[in-house]
Amino acid sequence: MTIQRSSAEENQSGKASKSNKKISQNSTSGRWLWFWVGMSGIAMVSATAGALLAVSLTSTPLQQAQLSPKDEAAFDSDRISGGVLRFSELTRPVNLLVMGMSVLPPDIQNPPPETKNLKYLPQVNSFDGLSDVMLLLKFDPETKKIIMLSIPRDTRTQIEGYGVKKINAANVDGGPALTARTVSNLLGGAGIDRYIRINVLGVAKLIDALGGVTVYVPKNMKYQDDSQHLYINLKAGKQHLNGDQALQLLRFRHDELGDIGRIQRQQMVIRALMDQTLNPTTVTQLPKVLDVVKDHIDTNLTVEELVALMGFGVRTNRSNMQMLMLPGRFSEKGEFDASYWLPNKDGITKLMAQHFGLESEQQQLGTTANPRSLRIAIQDSTGGDRSNLQPLITALEKSGYRNIYIAKAWGEPLEVTHVVAQQGDGDSAESIRNTLGFGEVRVESTGNLGSDISIQVGQDWLQQKSILENSGTK
């Protein structure tokens, strides 16, 4: 049998042949592309592992304080990282207590001789004073999250053997071990695995070693304390800060929110540092960074454990970094003989159950609060008239949210609206974001202090405004 083809069939056959060649070429090209991507990834991982291994094998221990057996028992001694080739892998959840130390000569028994004849009080490289900053960080390989809880230094709490005091005094009274026990008791029995203390003199050096930080300074900040040679002079706006400038932003507390406002700015700087510097390239420079700051750090972390924590940080999605603040309120004038941050026990119980896995009778994981009970603050960053926010409020009210108020405007111009879970209720924040249909959820404490959820309105709201207005008229 003779098979004949039409001209059309031949043309189609020719086109198919050319198409197959193109597909084959594209497929080959695609395979080579993925090959080189893979090889580049392997090279980066190898370089990172090599640098980390070098740190692990050559660095000296980072602990400077001598802990008694009783003090060592305040921390969980179980291994947190893998062995041999898995030394950079975190093997279980870890609670790390971080303390920032600002120490002046009168704070310690034997200040350096060179500080005695000065006409001002300089910062001293010591770990024996008040803890100016206190954070509890949870690194959780099971949920792939990093959770940071800021504890105000003026928190009023019981310090074992010393009575009720501000929590920053625990380090003076008993060092890192007593501080760990105090924090654990305050937080309903949360275990503390390791601690790290960093002197304020090392913070600026650390930020410089990381290349500085780009952050939005929320307002003009000016403060002068000649007795400590503390001079703060920052202009509002987005800018790249060196170590000394970043330290000015971190230490400023002379506004209506005092230390709580400073905590909010600390969270902003920490998030910016994580976004900008927590990557494989930075991890390979760990030997250099440690060499710069090692004299200003005291920790019971081994170098291998520090490497494992940093490695976990590099692999953690930024949306899984959550920053909380200890629930509470300012003490009222005349309520006590000093100003305090008064912890809210019910709020702490709920927060610890939701984010740190502590069982409680009130535990309700995975559920959102009643919309009617949520306090929702609207913070505009677009510079528009307040009336422009009415369609947003109307849309929320139609969805059952009733406790809505307009708070002080958010200073930083935002492209994307932030739906901030001020009290750590990420589920409710996500529900509000879904109601609005725009914005991004952030679990942090940078919003309005009296809110459960703060909506920091960005430019994307202007694009959605007409849609909400139209739906509101139906």
C-alpha angles and dihedrals in degrees: 000000000000116000116211126193127206121232089249092053090050091051091049090048091051092049091048091051092051090045091051090051090052091049090049092049092046091048091050091046090049092051091051090048092053090043092057092042088052093047091049090051091050090049092051092047091047092050091048093047091048093052092046092048090051090053091047095051101040108034124095121234113283097216115108101168120080109227123200118230088258091053092047089055089065087074131060107251096195116123115265102187137050125261133247108346092008094056092117093053122098108225103187142011113289131199110206121191111211122194126186111208124210105181128181126189094259089055094069135053099232110029117189112277092237090065096057103078098041122112092226138043111256125199112266124213095239139118098210102089136077117312104243093188128029126187134168112207123193117200107193119184090180095062094023090232138130113209122190121194116193114210113198111236091229093058109140110228146139114274111200110251094002106066129230112340143137109295094235088070093065091084092053091048099045114352126235095330095057089043090053092050091047093050091046092052092046091052098049099265102317110171119241113212103179141355136213127192120194123188117229089242088065096049095071091045091050093052091047090050089053091052099259126279135267110220141149112254102214097212144349109292122197126164135150129195110173092183090068099024086241109157121174119184116157131153122220118258144066112308145147109256127201121217097275093047092047089051089054089054092047095049100043110111105149102116138084094287097046113185093000091059088049090053089054090053091046089056090050092052094044092051091048091050091050092048094048106035111022098097138109092266091058092046090057087059092055094111090058093045093049091048090055098049106024093102089056097049132082117182141146089221114112117227089251090054092048089052091051092051092049091046090053090049092054091053096045118103110240090233087062093060107098125185121198137175128218107266113244146096141253115268113248124246109279093009092111137005090258137025115270144175102236112212119229106226096198091048091049092049092052093045094048091049093050100042108019101037098242111154117235140163089247095052112134106163120184096018129110126226122254106280091224092059098048117106105220120191120197114210114184119211097172097080092234131139118281090242088067088069095059096090088053091052091046092053091052093047091051087056093054102267110136109163099073127145138168111243133188111308119264107247100211114080106237128203091195124039115246117219098200121202093211094180095037097263098139093165093060091045090052090049090054091048090053090049091053096040095220142063133054130268119240123185101208141107101247095107133086109317096226096049135092090205126019119198108204100196117222138183092279087070090065089057091051098041097089091050092054092045091053093048090048092058095054 
